[in-house]
Amino acid sequence: MANQQEISMEERMRLLEAIAATGKFWHDWDKLKSILSFHLKQVLEDYPEAKMTNELQISSLGEPFPDLAKRLDDALISFVDGPPFTLQRLCEILLDARNIYSKLSKLALALEKNLLVTSTLTISADPSTTMLKAAEADTEAEGSQQPSNSVPNGITPTGQDPDEIMGEVEGAEVVDDGMSIDMETLEEMVRSETNSTIAEPPGDS
């Protein structure tokens, strides 16, 4: 397969890491399958058993290394409609195979277990596209918000100049003082009339 040559090793690793982290894929399955196949062969060939003699390989692996590698690759290629639902685990293994499995025989068993399934995954939306749509939605939501006319403490603005309002308050206080003076004068007049009436002696009948 030639598709795996279209991306660098760094890009291939980032792709596998993204799938291992999310469990989702958003690429054409044929292209992704080609990348996985290429990486699978590289991982297998990295083990010492791959360089043993044919006899030692049969003793260690139960079959020659080329046969083992082809069997696992054929199992991967056999998925036509989409990747196996174990794709996330497959990527996790391929990314850190030597640290997880010290022997090629154990790695082969793990890979075979994850490839001998029938259920497949469906393609997901491209994460970058999803994030862009979310950002656009947030921008639209912010633009649709109307500015608020409320002010602190629940005071509703009247449109009047603050100086005019203070003037009205001061005027009201002046009127109150005037009313207070009038009441005091009236009370004084009433008391004077009452006292003069009491002081006048009764006339002779």
ABEGO torsion letter per residue (X at the ends): XAAAAABBAAAAAAAAAAAAAAGBBABBAAAAAAAAAAAAAAAAAABAAAABBAAAAAAAAGBBAAAAAAAAAAAAAABAAEBBAAAAAAAAAAAAAAAABABAAAAAAAAAAAABBABBBBBBBBAAAAAAAAAAAAAAAAAABBBBABBBGGBBBAGBBAAAAAAAAAAAAAAAAAAAAAAAAAAAAAAAAAAAAAABBBBBX
